[in-house]
Amino acid sequence: MCLFCKIVAGEIPSTKVYEDETVLAFRDIAPQAPTHILVIPKAHIASVADVTAENSAVVAHVFEVIAKVAAAEGLTDGYRVVSNCGDHAGQTVHHLHFHILGGRQLNLEMA
């Protein structure tokens, strides 16, 4: 079972900011911005590369949750949504997740 599946199962604690039957959002333990929240589907999907017609409705719901969480966090000046796909992109947990980063002016350079 992957790290995020263990968080979903309650085996590893997290600071939840949103939860419903299909999605969980929680604060990153090593924040890269004043607001740094991870939004994940509860069902294990390894990465963006594994999004299919069968699971894409869950991913669409993830983006609805991203908008709700960003609004609830007061990110009215904007925010960044990032998902790394694969080892070469820096994906360290192979469970689809989206980082919400905000709360300050973000660097405009892309890696």
C-alpha positions in Angstrom: 0.0 0.0 0.0 1.4 3.4 -1.0 1.9 6.3 1.4 -1.2 8.2 0.3 -3.3 5.1 0.4 -2.2 4.7 4.0 -3.2 8.3 4.7 -6.6 7.7 3.1 -7.0 4.6 5.3 -6.1 6.6 8.4 -3.0 4.6 9.1 -0.8 7.7 8.8 -2.1 11.0 10.2 -2.6 14.1 8.1 -3.9 17.6 8.6 -7.1 17.3 6.5 -8.6 20.4 5.0 -11.3 18.7 2.9 -12.7 15.2 2.6 -15.6 13.6 0.8 -16.3 10.0 -0.5 -13.8 10.2 -3.4 -11.3 13.0 -2.6 -9.0 13.9 0.3 -7.1 17.2 0.7 -4.4 17.7 3.3 -1.5 20.1 4.2 1.9 19.1 2.8 4.3 18.2 5.5 7.2 20.1 3.8 5.4 23.2 2.4 7.0 25.1 -0.5 4.7 28.1 -0.1 2.6 29.6 2.7 -0.3 27.5 1.4 0.7 24.0 0.2 -2.1 21.5 0.1 -2.2 18.1 -1.6 -5.4 16.9 -3.2 -5.7 13.2 -4.0 -8.4 10.8 -5.2 -9.0 8.2 -2.5 -8.9 5.4 -5.2 -5.3 4.6 -6.1 -4.4 6.0 -9.5 -0.6 6.0 -10.0 -0.2 9.2 -12.0 -1.6 11.5 -14.7 -0.5 8.8 -17.2 -3.0 6.4 -15.6 -6.1 8.6 -16.1 -8.6 6.7 -18.2 -12.2 7.1 -19.4 -13.2 4.9 -16.5 -11.6 7.1 -13.8 -11.6 10.5 -15.4 -14.8 11.6 -13.5 -12.9 11.2 -10.3 -10.1 13.4 -11.7 -12.7 16.0 -12.8 -14.1 16.0 -9.2 -10.5 16.5 -7.9 -10.4 19.8 -9.9 -13.8 20.9 -8.5 -12.3 20.3 -5.0 -9.1 22.2 -5.9 -11.3 25.2 -6.7 -13.3 24.9 -3.4 -10.1 24.4 -1.3 -8.3 27.4 -2.9 -11.4 29.6 -2.2 -11.7 28.4 1.4 -7.9 29.1 1.9 -8.4 32.7 0.6 -6.2 32.3 -2.4 -8.0 35.1 -4.3 -4.8 36.5 -5.9 -4.1 33.2 -7.6 -2.5 29.9 -7.0 -0.6 27.1 -8.8 -1.7 23.6 -9.3 1.1 21.0 -10.0 1.2 17.3 -10.7 4.4 15.5 -11.3 4.1 12.5 -13.6 6.9 9.8 -13.2 10.3 9.6 -11.7 12.0 12.0 -14.1 9.4 14.7 -13.3 10.1 14.3 -9.6 7.0 12.2 -8.6 8.1 10.7 -5.3 4.7 9.2 -4.3 3.2 7.1 -7.1 -0.4 8.0 -6.3 -2.0 10.8 -8.4 -1.9 14.0 -6.4 -2.1 17.7 -7.1 -0.3 20.4 -5.2 -2.1 23.6 -4.5 0.6 26.3 -4.0 -0.2 29.9 -3.0 -0.2 32.6 -0.4 2.6 34.6 -2.0 3.9 35.7 -5.4 5.3 32.5 -7.0 8.4 32.3 -9.1 7.5 32.4 -12.8 10.4 30.2 -13.9 9.5 26.7 -15.0 11.9 23.9 -14.2 
